[in-house]
């Protein structure tokens, strides 16, 4: 539902961020000389303590727009202060331009009224659900951000105490934008979601009752309802994207390479906000968040100094919860606290025993990879995490290419129960065993002819039968590689999935006929096999991979970049390619607008960053 809101937020920033040529030169006694003297990524345009704001100018990026690099260092309060002082003014300008644009389109007249309505909605979610489940270090950081904004002489709200609401609202807005539940056409369900912290479907599962849509009387402000309808908001989740990883004998140096594509909404203007925020905490692992200004308060795609990389893509499900830590901050927490996969994985399955809830918020597929940079990739491995608000399917791909599968199911309070295939074979399956299933989790069967080919009816649909048919394969795993779009291969998660023609849809079809499977999962599998076999691959009528005479093509950054480009959808707005072993990223963004719009995957190249040059810790 917030796709249009977020799109206008990005577009509203264009005049504010392209014309940023008057920033002050680094100065002041608090400047951290070590960082400034060794800085090589872009031009430093402002500093605060050990905090640096740099810009790679538009003429030096493939997409023709600026790339901002923020680096903050110290305690969480200090990092927040640096962040707020350096970028708070931009964030506030973006917010107000956004409010003015939306208020004008809705005919509300006043940006201040809209700020009160939308901001109040975000405050309610933060105060009731997200805030109580947010670790103290982030509360301290947000207070530092507010104090940094005050030092920059920013005013927002009725007093200085209101400044902290701005970063909270931005985090909450982006987090909620991932949800399929924020639909103003079904206000009762939306209001119940915000009031109880759970969707109706999830509450129904826990209570054993059938969900009753719209049974709850909405208390959402009538003005906000009118605004939502006037700009045509819908309930479609934003992050419908893809990822890929390969390591070991598949790669040119045995290290791990990874992608994270964001297929969002065409022509968003995100390219004018392109950014990376680098966090160097005193008591944690340095890490980078790559996306756009504002979103880098959290992590949509990121990597740390130890080679742990995280990327998550939306995967719609009616089972969602608000009573948990925001997903944007949970990913940051995992990067900051992890030196390997054993450290990182518990953050995505509520496995940290500190009294906070970290159960999944929405339906998503996450990839957590480890390139093992300190040992040149010797133990590189990755985990596929398929989730909704009820459960998480885990496929742990180890360095030796073996895979361990498990399923985590959460109770109402978020407490996890973990099952292995031996304990619950009906719910815990391998990707190789994944078939089309129905809403009860049963494998579906389809009519085949004498040659073993699936039969279609006069409408071109496969003929489903109760007996005598064959199941339809959906999972095509390969050794030491993995790939996903929206689809879940874990039966326990797939059964509650609406994404990729999932069983939870009213008009569910086949995974193998979904855009996610056909245009993301399948070509990434085919590319992996073509590189392995040294054979040519045709895609959309053209030769994508040349024949190599049967000799394996080792996957490196260039091959990984090609995978990223091929899996990009028509709405592709930014892509990141990671070398998790050598700690290098490549990034690209959409550009232009209207008839001149170019998706990220069609840019002439990616911009490459050696992360050691921004971590600056060794």
C-alpha positions as CSV (number, residue, x, y, z in Angstrom):
1,X,0.0,0.0,0.0
2,X,2.9,2.3,0.7
3,X,4.5,1.8,-2.7
4,X,3.1,5.1,-4.0
5,X,4.1,6.9,-0.8
6,X,7.6,5.7,-0.9
7,X,7.9,6.5,-4.7
8,X,6.9,10.1,-4.1
9,X,9.2,10.3,-1.1
10,X,12.1,9.4,-3.4
11,X,10.9,11.7,-6.2
12,X,10.5,14.6,-3.8
13,X,14.2,14.4,-3.0
14,X,15.4,15.1,-6.5
15,X,15.9,18.8,-6.2
16,X,17.3,18.5,-2.7
17,X,20.1,16.0,-3.4
18,X,21.2,16.8,-6.9
19,X,22.1,20.4,-6.1
20,X,24.2,19.7,-3.0
21,X,27.3,21.5,-4.1
22,X,27.6,24.0,-1.2
23,X,28.5,21.7,1.7
24,X,31.2,23.1,4.0
25,X,34.7,21.8,3.8
26,X,35.8,19.4,6.6
27,X,36.7,21.6,9.6
28,X,36.6,21.8,13.4
29,X,38.7,20.3,16.3
30,X,36.5,17.2,16.5
31,X,37.3,16.0,13.0
32,X,38.8,12.5,13.2
33,X,42.1,13.0,11.3
34,X,42.8,9.3,10.8
35,X,39.6,8.8,8.8
36,X,39.8,12.0,6.8
37,X,43.5,11.5,5.9
38,X,42.9,8.0,4.6
39,X,39.6,8.6,2.8
40,X,39.6,7.7,-0.9
41,X,35.9,7.0,-1.8
42,X,34.4,10.1,-3.3
43,X,34.9,13.7,-2.0
44,X,34.4,14.5,1.6
45,X,31.7,17.2,1.9
46,X,31.2,17.3,5.7
47,X,32.5,15.8,8.9
48,X,31.4,15.5,12.5
49,X,33.8,13.9,14.9
50,X,34.8,10.6,13.3
51,X,31.7,10.9,11.1
52,X,32.3,11.5,7.4
53,X,29.9,12.4,4.7
54,X,31.3,11.9,1.2
55,X,29.9,12.0,-2.3
56,X,30.9,10.3,-5.5
57,X,29.9,12.8,-8.1
58,X,27.3,12.0,-10.8
59,X,29.9,11.9,-13.6
60,X,31.7,9.1,-11.9
61,X,28.7,6.7,-11.5
62,X,27.2,4.5,-14.2
63,X,23.7,5.8,-13.5
64,X,24.7,9.4,-13.7
65,X,23.6,10.4,-10.2
66,X,25.5,11.0,-7.0
67,X,26.4,8.2,-4.6
68,X,26.6,9.3,-1.0
69,X,28.8,7.5,1.5
70,X,28.2,8.1,5.2
71,X,30.7,6.7,7.7
72,X,30.0,7.0,11.5
73,X,32.1,5.6,14.3
74,X,32.0,5.3,18.1
75,X,29.3,4.4,20.6
76,X,25.8,4.1,19.4
77,X,24.9,7.5,20.7
78,X,28.0,9.0,19.0
79,X,27.2,7.3,15.7
80,X,23.6,8.6,15.9
81,X,24.8,12.1,16.7
82,X,27.2,12.1,13.7
83,X,24.4,10.7,11.5
84,X,21.8,13.2,12.7
85,X,24.2,16.2,12.4
86,X,25.4,15.2,8.9
87,X,22.2,13.9,7.3
88,X,19.4,15.1,9.6
89,X,18.9,18.3,7.5
90,X,18.5,16.3,4.3
91,X,16.2,13.8,5.9
92,X,13.9,16.5,7.2
93,X,13.9,18.3,3.8
94,X,12.9,15.1,2.1
95,X,10.2,14.4,4.7
96,X,8.6,17.8,4.3
97,X,8.8,17.8,0.5
98,X,7.2,14.4,0.6
99,X,4.4,15.6,2.9
100,X,3.8,18.7,0.7
101,X,3.6,16.5,-2.5
102,X,1.2,14.0,-1.0
103,X,-1.0,16.6,0.7
104,X,-1.3,18.5,-2.6
105,X,-2.2,15.3,-4.5
106,X,-4.8,14.4,-1.9
107,X,-6.2,17.9,-1.9
108,X,-5.6,18.2,1.9
109,X,-3.8,21.6,1.6
110,X,-1.6,21.3,4.6
111,X,1.6,19.2,4.8
112,X,1.4,19.7,8.6
113,X,-2.0,18.0,8.8
114,X,-0.6,15.0,6.8
115,X,2.5,14.9,8.9
116,X,0.3,14.6,12.0
117,X,-1.8,11.8,10.4
118,X,0.9,9.7,8.8
119,X,3.4,10.5,11.6
120,X,0.9,9.7,14.2
121,X,0.2,6.3,12.6
122,X,4.0,5.6,12.6
123,X,4.3,6.7,16.2
124,X,1.5,4.4,17.3
125,X,3.2,1.4,15.7
126,X,6.6,2.4,17.2
127,X,5.4,3.1,20.7
128,X,3.2,0.0,21.0
129,X,5.2,-2.6,19.1
130,X,8.5,-1.8,17.5
131,X,10.0,0.4,20.3
132,X,9.6,-2.1,23.1
133,X,11.3,-4.8,21.0
134,X,14.2,-2.6,19.8
135,X,17.5,-3.1,21.6
136,X,18.7,-0.4,23.9
137,X,21.7,0.4,21.7
138,X,19.4,1.6,18.9
139,X,17.3,3.7,21.3
140,X,20.5,5.4,22.3
141,X,21.5,5.9,18.7
142,X,18.1,7.4,17.8
143,X,18.5,9.8,20.7
144,X,22.0,10.7,19.4
145,X,20.4,11.2,16.0
146,X,17.9,13.7,17.5
147,X,20.6,15.5,19.4
148,X,22.7,15.7,16.2
149,X,19.7,17.2,14.4
150,X,19.4,19.8,17.2
151,X,23.0,20.7,16.8
152,X,22.3,21.2,13.1
153,X,19.6,23.7,14.3
154,X,16.8,21.6,12.9
155,X,13.3,22.1,14.1
156,X,10.6,19.4,13.9
157,X,7.4,19.2,15.9
158,X,6.5,21.3,18.9
159,X,9.8,20.9,20.8
160,X,13.3,19.4,20.7
161,X,11.8,16.3,22.2
162,X,9.9,15.8,18.9
163,X,13.1,15.5,16.9
164,X,13.5,11.8,17.8
165,X,10.2,11.0,16.1
166,X,11.6,11.7,12.6
167,X,14.1,8.8,12.4
168,X,11.6,6.5,14.2
169,X,8.9,7.5,11.7
170,X,11.2,6.9,8.7
171,X,12.3,3.4,10.0
172,X,8.7,2.5,10.7
173,X,7.4,3.7,7.4
174,X,10.0,1.8,5.4
175,X,9.4,-1.3,7.5
176,X,5.6,-1.1,7.1
177,X,6.0,-0.6,3.4
178,X,7.1,-4.2,3.2
179,X,3.7,-5.4,4.5
180,X,0.8,-6.6,2.4
181,X,-1.6,-5.7,5.1
182,X,-1.6,-1.9,4.9
183,X,-4.7,-1.7,2.7
184,X,-7.0,1.2,3.2
185,X,-9.8,-0.6,1.4
186,X,-10.0,-3.0,4.3
187,X,-9.7,-0.6,7.3
188,X,-11.0,-3.0,9.9
189,X,-8.3,-5.5,9.2
190,X,-5.7,-2.8,9.0
191,X,-6.8,-1.3,12.3
192,X,-6.8,-4.7,14.0
193,X,-3.3,-5.3,12.7
194,X,-2.1,-2.1,14.3
195,X,-4.0,-2.6,17.5
196,X,-3.3,-6.3,18.2
197,X,0.1,-6.5,16.5
198,X,-1.0,-9.5,14.4
199,X,-3.0,-10.0,11.2
200,X,-6.4,-11.6,11.4
201,X,-5.1,-14.8,9.7
202,X,-2.3,-15.2,12.2
203,X,-4.7,-14.6,15.2
204,X,-7.1,-17.1,13.6
205,X,-4.3,-19.7,13.4
206,X,-3.4,-19.3,17.1
207,X,-7.0,-19.3,18.2
208,X,-8.2,-22.1,15.9
209,X,-10.9,-19.8,14.5
210,X,-11.6,-18.9,11.0
211,X,-10.6,-15.3,10.1
212,X,-13.4,-12.8,9.8
213,X,-12.2,-10.0,7.5
214,X,-13.2,-6.5,8.5
215,X,-14.9,-7.7,11.7
216,X,-13.0,-5.1,13.7
217,X,-14.3,-1.5,13.7
218,X,-11.6,0.9,12.5
219,X,-10.4,3.7,14.7
220,X,-8.1,5.1,12.0
221,X,-8.4,8.8,11.5
222,X,-11.1,9.5,8.9
223,X,-8.8,12.2,7.3
224,X,-6.1,9.6,6.8
225,X,-8.7,7.2,5.2
226,X,-9.7,10.0,2.8
227,X,-6.1,10.7,2.0
228,X,-5.4,7.1,1.3
229,X,-8.3,6.7,-1.1
230,X,-7.6,9.9,-2.9
231,X,-4.1,8.8,-3.9
232,X,-5.2,5.2,-4.7
233,X,-3.2,3.2,-2.2
234,X,-3.2,-0.6,-2.5
235,X,-2.1,-3.5,-0.4
236,X,0.8,-4.8,-2.5
237,X,4.1,-5.4,-0.7
238,X,7.1,-3.5,-2.0
239,X,10.1,-5.9,-1.9
240,X,9.5,-8.4,-4.6
241,X,13.1,-9.1,-5.5
242,X,15.8,-11.8,-5.8
243,X,19.1,-13.0,-4.6
244,X,21.9,-15.5,-5.6
245,X,25.0,-16.9,-4.1
246,X,27.8,-19.3,-5.1
247,X,31.1,-20.4,-3.5
248,X,33.7,-23.2,-3.3
249,X,34.6,-25.0,-6.5
250,X,32.1,-22.9,-8.4
251,X,34.0,-19.7,-8.0
252,X,37.2,-18.3,-9.3
253,X,39.0,-18.1,-6.0
254,X,36.8,-20.4,-3.8
255,X,35.2,-17.4,-2.1
256,X,31.6,-16.4,-1.9
257,X,29.8,-14.1,-4.3
258,X,26.2,-12.9,-3.8
259,X,23.6,-10.7,-5.3
260,X,20.6,-8.7,-4.0
261,X,18.3,-7.1,-6.5
262,X,15.5,-4.7,-5.6
263,X,12.5,-4.8,-7.9
264,X,10.4,-2.0,-6.5
265,X,8.4,0.3,-8.7
266,X,9.6,1.8,-12.0
267,X,10.7,5.4,-12.0
268,X,11.0,6.0,-8.2
269,X,13.8,8.6,-8.3
270,X,15.9,6.5,-5.8
271,X,18.9,7.0,-7.9
272,X,19.1,10.6,-6.7
273,X,19.3,9.3,-3.1
274,X,21.8,6.4,-3.8
275,X,23.7,5.8,-0.6
276,X,25.8,3.6,1.6
277,X,26.0,4.1,5.4
278,X,29.1,2.6,7.1
279,X,28.7,1.9,10.8
280,X,31.9,1.4,12.9
281,X,30.7,0.6,16.5
282,X,33.1,0.7,19.4
283,X,31.9,-2.7,20.6
284,X,30.8,-4.5,17.4
285,X,31.8,-5.5,13.9
286,X,32.0,-2.7,11.3
287,X,29.4,-3.0,8.5
288,X,27.8,-1.2,5.6
289,X,24.2,-0.7,4.6
290,X,23.6,-0.1,0.9
291,X,20.3,1.4,-0.4
292,X,19.3,5.1,-0.3
293,X,19.3,8.0,2.2
294,X,16.8,7.3,5.0
295,X,16.6,3.5,4.3
296,X,20.3,3.3,5.5
297,X,19.0,3.9,9.0
298,X,18.5,0.2,8.8
299,X,19.6,-2.6,6.4
300,X,17.9,-3.8,3.3
301,X,21.2,-5.1,1.9
302,X,24.4,-5.0,3.9
303,X,27.7,-6.7,4.6
304,X,30.1,-6.6,7.6
305,X,33.9,-6.7,8.1
306,X,33.8,-10.4,8.8
307,X,32.1,-11.2,5.4
308,X,28.6,-11.7,6.6
309,X,26.1,-10.3,4.0
310,X,22.4,-10.0,4.4
311,X,19.7,-9.4,1.8
312,X,15.9,-9.9,2.1
313,X,13.1,-9.9,-0.5
314,X,9.4,-9.6,0.1
315,X,7.3,-12.8,-0.1
316,X,3.6,-12.0,0.5
317,X,1.8,-14.0,3.2
318,X,-1.4,-13.2,5.2
319,X,0.6,-14.2,8.4
320,X,2.3,-11.1,9.7
321,X,3.1,-9.6,13.0
322,X,4.1,-6.2,14.4
323,X,4.9,-7.4,17.9
324,X,8.6,-7.8,17.2
325,X,11.8,-5.9,16.4
326,X,11.7,-3.9,13.1
327,X,13.2,-5.9,10.3
328,X,15.4,-3.0,9.3
329,X,17.1,-3.0,12.7
330,X,17.2,-6.8,13.1
331,X,19.4,-7.0,10.1
332,X,21.7,-4.3,11.4
333,X,21.9,-6.1,14.8
334,X,22.9,-9.3,13.1
335,X,25.7,-7.7,11.1
336,X,27.0,-5.8,14.1
337,X,27.1,-8.9,16.4
338,X,28.2,-11.6,14.0
339,X,31.6,-13.1,13.0
340,X,30.1,-16.1,11.3
341,X,26.8,-17.8,10.3
342,X,26.4,-19.4,13.7
343,X,26.4,-15.9,15.2
344,X,24.1,-14.4,12.6
345,X,21.3,-16.9,12.1
346,X,19.7,-16.7,15.5
347,X,18.7,-13.1,14.9
348,X,16.4,-14.2,12.1
349,X,14.7,-17.0,14.1
350,X,14.2,-15.3,17.5
351,X,17.1,-17.2,19.0
352,X,18.6,-14.4,21.1
353,X,17.7,-14.9,24.8
354,X,17.5,-11.3,26.1
355,X,13.7,-10.8,26.5
356,X,13.1,-9.0,23.2
357,X,11.0,-10.5,20.4
358,X,12.7,-11.0,17.1
359,X,10.2,-13.3,15.3
360,X,9.7,-12.4,11.6
361,X,7.4,-9.5,10.8
362,X,6.2,-10.3,7.3
363,X,6.6,-12.8,4.5
364,X,10.1,-12.6,3.2
365,X,13.0,-14.7,1.8
366,X,16.4,-13.7,3.3
367,X,19.9,-14.8,2.4
368,X,22.6,-14.7,5.0
369,X,26.0,-15.4,3.5
370,X,29.5,-15.7,5.0
371,X,32.6,-15.3,2.8
372,X,35.1,-16.1,5.6
373,X,37.5,-13.4,4.5
374,X,40.1,-14.0,7.2
375,X,40.6,-17.5,5.8
376,X,40.3,-16.7,2.0
377,X,36.8,-18.3,1.9
378,X,37.9,-21.7,3.3
379,X,34.7,-22.1,5.2
380,X,32.3,-19.9,3.0
381,X,28.7,-20.9,3.3
382,X,25.2,-19.5,3.3
383,X,21.7,-19.8,4.7
384,X,18.3,-19.4,2.9
385,X,15.7,-18.1,5.4
386,X,12.1,-18.3,4.2
387,X,9.7,-16.6,6.6
388,X,6.3,-15.2,7.5
389,X,4.9,-14.1,10.9
390,X,4.3,-17.7,11.9
391,X,7.3,-19.7,10.7
392,X,10.7,-19.8,9.2
393,X,12.1,-22.4,6.8
394,X,15.9,-22.8,7.0
395,X,18.2,-24.3,4.3
396,X,21.7,-24.1,5.6
397,X,24.1,-24.7,2.7
398,X,27.5,-25.6,4.2
399,X,30.9,-25.2,2.7
400,X,31.0,-28.8,1.5
401,X,27.8,-28.3,-0.4
402,X,25.7,-30.3,2.0
403,X,22.4,-28.8,3.1
404,X,20.6,-29.0,6.5
405,X,16.9,-28.2,6.4
406,X,14.7,-27.2,9.4
407,X,11.5,-25.4,10.2
408,X,10.9,-22.9,13.0
409,X,7.4,-22.2,14.2
410,X,6.6,-19.3,16.6
411,X,3.9,-19.1,19.2
412,X,1.9,-15.9,19.8
413,X,4.6,-14.4,21.9
414,X,7.2,-15.3,19.3
415,X,8.8,-18.2,21.2
416,X,10.4,-20.6,18.6
417,X,10.1,-24.4,18.2
418,X,12.6,-25.9,15.8
419,X,11.8,-29.1,13.8
420,X,14.2,-31.2,11.7
421,X,13.2,-33.5,8.9
422,X,13.6,-36.5,11.2
423,X,11.1,-34.9,13.7
424,X,8.5,-33.7,11.2
425,X,9.1,-35.0,7.6
426,X,5.7,-33.7,6.4
427,X,6.7,-30.1,7.1
428,X,10.5,-30.2,6.7
429,X,11.6,-31.1,3.2
430,X,14.6,-30.6,1.1
431,X,14.6,-28.2,-1.9
432,X,15.3,-31.2,-4.2
433,X,12.0,-32.7,-2.9
434,X,9.9,-29.5,-3.4
435,X,6.8,-30.0,-5.5
436,X,3.6,-28.0,-6.1
437,X,1.4,-28.3,-3.0
438,X,-2.1,-27.2,-2.1
439,X,-3.5,-25.1,0.8
440,X,-3.4,-28.2,3.1
441,X,0.2,-28.8,2.4
442,X,-0.5,-31.9,0.2
443,X,1.5,-32.6,-2.9
444,X,-0.6,-31.9,-6.1
445,X,-0.8,-34.4,-9.0
446,X,-1.3,-33.7,-12.7
447,X,-2.3,-35.8,-15.7
448,X,0.5,-36.9,-18.0
449,X,0.3,-38.5,-21.4
450,X,2.0,-41.7,-22.6
451,X,5.3,-39.9,-23.2
452,X,5.2,-38.6,-19.6
453,X,4.5,-35.0,-20.6
454,X,1.9,-33.0,-18.6
455,X,-1.5,-32.6,-20.2
456,X,-3.1,-29.2,-20.7
457,X,-6.8,-28.6,-21.2
458,X,-8.4,-26.4,-23.9
459,X,-7.6,-23.3,-21.9
460,X,-3.9,-24.1,-21.6
461,X,-4.1,-25.1,-17.9
462,X,-2.4,-28.2,-16.5
463,X,-5.0,-30.9,-15.6
464,X,-5.0,-31.7,-11.9
465,X,-6.1,-35.2,-10.9
466,X,-6.8,-36.9,-7.6
467,X,-5.1,-40.2,-8.5
468,X,-2.9,-41.6,-11.2
469,X,-1.0,-38.4,-12.1
470,X,2.5,-37.1,-11.4
471,X,3.7,-34.4,-9.0
472,X,5.2,-31.2,-10.5
473,X,8.8,-30.3,-9.5
474,X,9.4,-26.8,-8.2
475,X,12.9,-27.1,-6.6
476,X,16.1,-27.3,-8.6
477,X,19.0,-27.0,-6.2
478,X,22.7,-27.1,-7.2
479,X,25.7,-27.8,-5.1
480,X,27.3,-24.7,-3.4
481,X,24.9,-22.3,-5.0
482,X,21.4,-20.9,-4.1
483,X,18.9,-18.6,-5.6
484,X,15.4,-17.3,-4.8
485,X,12.8,-14.8,-5.9
486,X,9.5,-14.7,-3.9
487,X,9.0,-18.5,-3.8
488,X,9.5,-20.6,-0.7
489,X,10.6,-24.2,-1.1
490,X,10.0,-25.2,2.5
491,X,6.5,-26.8,2.6
492,X,5.8,-25.4,6.1
493,X,6.2,-21.8,4.8
494,X,4.9,-22.3,1.2
495,X,1.5,-23.5,2.5
496,X,0.9,-20.1,4.0
497,X,2.4,-18.1,1.1
498,X,0.5,-15.8,-1.3
499,X,3.5,-14.9,-3.3
500,X,4.5,-16.8,-6.4
501,X,0.9,-18.1,-6.9
502,X,1.0,-19.5,-3.4
503,X,-1.7,-21.6,-1.8
504,X,-2.8,-18.7,0.5
505,X,-4.0,-16.8,-2.5
506,X,-7.7,-16.9,-3.3
507,X,-6.8,-17.6,-7.0
508,X,-3.7,-19.7,-6.3
509,X,-2.1,-21.3,-9.3
510,X,1.3,-22.9,-9.8
511,X,4.6,-21.7,-8.5
512,X,6.2,-22.8,-11.8
513,X,3.9,-20.4,-13.7
514,X,4.6,-17.4,-11.5
515,X,6.8,-14.5,-12.6
516,X,9.0,-15.0,-9.7
517,X,9.8,-18.6,-10.6
518,X,9.9,-18.2,-14.3
519,X,11.9,-15.0,-14.5
520,X,14.1,-15.2,-11.4
521,X,14.5,-18.6,-9.9
522,X,14.6,-20.6,-13.2
523,X,17.1,-18.4,-15.1
524,X,19.4,-18.2,-12.1
525,X,19.3,-22.0,-11.9
526,X,19.9,-22.3,-15.7
527,X,22.9,-19.9,-15.5
528,X,24.4,-21.8,-12.6
529,X,24.2,-25.0,-14.6
530,X,25.6,-23.4,-17.8
531,X,28.6,-22.1,-15.9
532,X,29.1,-25.5,-14.3
533,X,28.8,-27.4,-17.6
534,X,30.7,-24.9,-19.8
535,X,27.7,-24.8,-22.2
536,X,25.9,-22.0,-23.9
537,X,22.7,-20.6,-22.5
538,X,20.0,-18.8,-24.5
539,X,17.7,-16.4,-22.8
540,X,14.9,-14.4,-24.3
541,X,16.1,-15.2,-27.8
542,X,19.7,-14.3,-27.3
543,X,22.9,-16.0,-26.3
544,X,23.4,-15.0,-22.6
545,X,26.4,-17.3,-21.9
546,X,28.7,-18.4,-24.6
547,X,29.7,-22.1,-25.1
548,X,33.0,-22.9,-23.3
549,X,33.6,-26.3,-24.9
550,X,32.3,-28.2,-21.9
551,X,34.9,-26.6,-19.6
552,X,33.5,-25.1,-16.4
553,X,33.4,-21.3,-16.2
554,X,34.4,-20.3,-12.7
555,X,32.0,-17.6,-11.2
556,X,33.6,-14.3,-10.3
557,X,32.3,-10.8,-9.9
558,X,31.6,-10.4,-13.6
559,X,29.5,-13.6,-13.8
560,X,27.7,-12.7,-10.6
561,X,26.9,-9.3,-12.0
562,X,25.4,-11.0,-15.1
563,X,23.2,-13.1,-12.9
564,X,22.0,-9.9,-11.2
565,X,21.2,-8.2,-14.5
566,X,19.4,-11.3,-15.9
567,X,17.2,-11.7,-12.8
568,X,16.3,-8.0,-12.7
569,X,12.6,-7.3,-13.4
570,X,11.1,-4.4,-15.3
571,X,10.7,-2.5,-12.0
572,X,14.4,-3.0,-11.1
573,X,15.7,0.1,-9.2
574,X,18.9,-0.9,-7.5
575,X,21.2,-3.9,-7.4
576,X,24.2,-4.9,-5.2
577,X,26.8,-7.6,-6.0
578,X,28.9,-8.8,-3.1
579,X,32.3,-10.4,-3.0
580,X,31.9,-11.6,0.6
581,X,35.5,-12.9,0.8
582,X,37.5,-10.1,-0.7
583,X,35.1,-7.5,0.8
584,X,34.2,-5.7,-2.4
585,X,30.8,-4.6,-3.6
586,X,29.4,-3.4,-6.9
587,X,26.2,-1.3,-7.0
588,X,24.0,0.3,-9.6
589,X,20.7,2.2,-9.6
590,X,17.9,3.2,-11.9
591,X,18.2,6.6,-13.7
592,X,16.1,9.1,-15.5
593,X,12.3,9.5,-15.5
594,X,9.4,9.1,-17.8
595,X,10.3,8.0,-21.3
596,X,14.0,8.4,-20.3
597,X,13.8,6.0,-17.3
598,X,16.4,3.2,-17.3
599,X,16.2,0.3,-14.9
600,X,19.2,-0.5,-12.7
601,X,20.0,-3.8,-14.5
602,X,20.4,-2.0,-17.9
603,X,23.0,0.5,-16.7
604,X,26.3,0.4,-18.6
605,X,28.1,-0.8,-15.4
606,X,28.2,-1.1,-11.6
607,X,30.1,1.2,-9.3
608,X,32.7,-0.8,-7.3
609,X,33.8,-0.1,-3.7
610,X,36.6,-1.8,-1.8
611,X,35.0,-2.0,1.6
612,X,38.3,-1.9,3.4
613,X,38.6,1.7,2.2
614,X,35.4,2.7,4.0
615,X,35.7,0.5,7.1
616,X,39.2,1.9,7.8
617,X,39.7,-0.3,10.8
618,X,42.8,-2.2,9.9
